[in-house]
């Protein structure tokens, strides 16, 4: 068995406007909207369920590290550097705020993108070996 926890099933993301944010995720990340009311939206994308939760203004899923740098809490994976470059280009074309593609000193390359509420998300050019094995 692979441990006591099998997978991450749901991630909760704070948003100021459920309607506007759910439209952004559907349009820009090709999420599937499964449910929406005034307090939350349930979306599926990247093989996971995401709840967009109506939160206080200026809330985000980001955190501050010990050096005072604001950090993301989620990294998405794509299958290879070409896929990373293509996604980065596509995001720029449709107006998603993105950082530069960077080398962080480990396998693969990364970039950060932001949603409407300033939630930061990371994208990495390397699929996890266990997940890649399921795709082949």
C-alpha positions in Angstrom: 0.0 0.0 0.0 1.2 3.5 -0.7 0.7 5.0 2.8 -2.3 6.0 4.8 -3.3 8.9 2.5 -4.2 8.0 -1.0 -4.6 11.4 -2.8 -5.5 15.0 -2.3 -9.2 15.1 -3.2 -10.2 18.8 -2.7 -8.3 22.1 -2.5 -10.1 25.2 -1.1 -9.2 28.5 -2.7 -10.5 31.8 -1.2 -12.1 34.2 -3.7 -13.9 37.6 -3.3 -16.5 37.0 -6.0 -17.6 33.4 -6.6 -19.4 34.2 -9.9 -16.5 36.1 -11.4 -13.8 33.7 -10.2 -15.6 30.6 -11.3 -16.0 32.1 -14.8 -12.2 32.9 -14.8 -11.3 29.4 -13.9 -13.6 27.9 -16.5 -12.4 30.2 -19.2 -8.6 30.3 -18.4 -7.9 26.9 -16.8 -10.6 24.9 -18.7 -12.1 23.9 -15.4 -15.5 22.1 -15.3 -18.0 23.8 -13.1 -20.0 21.2 -11.1 -21.9 23.4 -8.6 -22.2 27.0 -7.7 -24.1 29.1 -5.2 -23.5 32.5 -3.6 -20.9 31.1 -1.1 -18.9 28.6 -3.2 -18.2 27.0 -6.6 -17.0 23.4 -7.1 -14.7 23.0 -10.1 -12.8 20.0 -11.5 -9.5 20.4 -13.3 -6.0 19.0 -13.0 -7.4 15.7 -11.8 -8.8 17.3 -8.6 -11.8 19.0 -7.2 -11.4 22.7 -6.2 -13.8 24.7 -4.1 -13.8 28.5 -4.7 -15.0 29.8 -1.3 -16.4 33.3 -0.9 -14.0 34.9 1.6 -13.2 38.2 3.2 -11.6 40.8 0.9 -7.8 40.4 0.3 -7.7 36.7 1.5 -5.5 34.4 -0.5 -4.1 30.9 -0.3 -0.6 32.4 -0.4 1.7 32.5 2.6 4.8 34.4 3.7 8.1 32.4 4.1 10.7 33.1 6.8 12.4 35.6 4.4 9.3 37.6 3.9 8.6 36.3 0.4 5.0 35.6 -0.6 4.7 32.0 -1.7 2.3 29.7 -3.6 0.7 26.7 -1.9 0.0 24.6 -5.0 2.2 23.4 -7.9 0.6 22.0 -11.0 2.5 19.7 -13.3 2.7 19.5 -17.1 4.4 16.8 -19.2 7.7 18.4 -20.2 9.4 21.7 -21.0 7.6 22.2 -24.3 4.3 21.8 -22.5 5.4 24.3 -19.9 6.5 26.8 -22.6 3.2 26.4 -24.5 1.1 26.9 -21.4 3.1 30.0 -20.4 2.6 31.4 -23.9 -1.1 30.6 -23.9 -1.6 32.2 -20.5 0.1 35.4 -21.6 -2.0 35.5 -24.8 -5.3 35.3 -22.9 -4.2 37.8 -20.3 -3.4 35.6 -17.3 -0.8 37.2 -15.1 2.3 35.1 -15.2 5.9 35.2 -14.0 8.9 34.3 -16.1 10.0 30.7 -16.7 12.7 30.0 -14.2 15.3 27.4 -13.2 15.1 26.8 -9.5 18.1 24.4 -9.3 16.2 21.1 -9.5 14.9 19.0 -12.4 12.6 20.9 -14.7 11.6 24.5 -14.9 8.7 26.4 -13.4 6.6 29.6 -13.6 4.0 31.2 -11.4 0.6 32.4 -12.4 -2.1 34.3 -10.6 -5.9 34.2 -10.4 -8.2 37.2 -10.1 -7.7 37.3 -6.3 -3.9 37.2 -6.4 -3.7 33.5 -5.5 -0.4 32.3 -6.8 0.0 28.9 -8.4 3.2 27.3 -9.6 3.6 25.2 -12.8 6.4 22.6 -13.0 7.6 21.0 -16.2 7.9 17.5 -14.7 5.2 15.0 -14.1 5.5 13.0 -10.9 6.7 9.5 -11.8 3.8 7.7 -10.2 1.3 9.9 -12.1 3.2 9.7 -15.4 3.1 5.9 -15.1 -0.7 6.0 -14.9 -0.9 8.1 -18.1 1.2 5.7 -20.2 
